[in-house]
Amino acid sequence: MNEEEYIGTIININNKPWRVAEKVLTREWKYTLSHEKIDGTYESMSLNESALEQIVKSGSKVLDSELK
């Protein structure tokens, strides 16, 4: 799967919707996911490409995309 297809995708992780917001190349591709809390602040997490793909393949609900 092309990495660009993940940007903007919403993935349900631990019953929270996380949007794939950014992709940065360091030694490997890293993705920043963000989750907006009720008070309007954001939580964020960074995952490498392999971790993100494993989450998607594990059956996490994916919204706003047709990832398979």
C-alpha positions as CSV (number, residue, x, y, z in Angstrom):
1,M,0.0,0.0,0.0
2,N,1.2,3.5,-0.8
3,E,2.1,5.5,2.3
4,E,0.3,8.6,1.0
5,E,-3.0,6.7,1.2
6,Y,-2.8,6.8,5.1
7,I,-2.7,10.7,5.4
8,G,-6.2,11.9,6.5
9,T,-7.4,8.4,7.4
10,I,-9.1,8.0,10.7
11,I,-8.3,4.7,12.5
12,N,-10.1,3.6,15.7
13,I,-7.5,2.7,18.3
14,N,-8.6,1.8,21.9
15,N,-12.1,3.1,21.0
16,K,-10.7,6.5,20.1
17,P,-10.7,8.0,16.6
18,W,-7.1,8.9,15.6
19,R,-6.4,10.8,12.4
20,V,-3.2,10.1,10.5
21,A,-2.0,13.7,10.3
22,E,1.6,13.7,9.1
23,K,4.3,11.5,7.6
24,V,8.0,12.3,8.2
25,L,11.1,10.6,7.0
26,T,13.7,10.1,9.6
27,R,15.7,6.9,9.5
28,E,12.4,5.4,8.6
29,W,8.9,6.7,7.8
30,K,7.1,7.9,11.0
31,Y,3.5,8.8,11.2
32,T,1.9,11.3,13.6
33,L,-1.6,10.4,14.6
34,S,-3.8,13.0,16.4
35,H,-7.0,12.6,18.6
36,E,-9.1,15.7,19.5
37,K,-10.4,15.5,23.0
38,I,-13.7,16.9,24.2
39,D,-12.1,20.1,25.5
40,G,-10.7,20.9,22.1
41,T,-7.1,19.9,22.9
42,Y,-5.2,17.2,21.0
43,E,-3.3,14.1,22.0
44,S,-0.8,12.8,19.5
45,M,1.2,9.6,19.0
46,S,4.0,8.6,16.6
47,L,4.1,5.3,14.9
48,N,6.5,3.8,12.4
49,E,5.1,2.5,9.1
50,S,5.2,-1.1,10.2
51,A,3.3,-0.4,13.4
52,L,0.6,1.5,11.5
53,E,0.2,-1.2,9.0
54,Q,-0.1,-3.9,11.7
55,I,-2.8,-1.8,13.4
56,V,-4.8,-1.6,10.2
57,K,-4.3,-5.3,9.4
58,S,-5.3,-6.3,12.9
59,G,-8.9,-5.3,12.1
60,S,-9.0,-1.8,13.7
61,K,-12.0,0.1,12.2
62,V,-10.7,2.5,9.4
63,L,-12.9,5.5,8.5
64,D,-12.7,8.0,5.6
65,S,-10.8,5.5,3.4
66,E,-11.1,2.2,1.6
67,L,-8.0,0.5,3.0
68,K,-8.1,-3.2,2.7
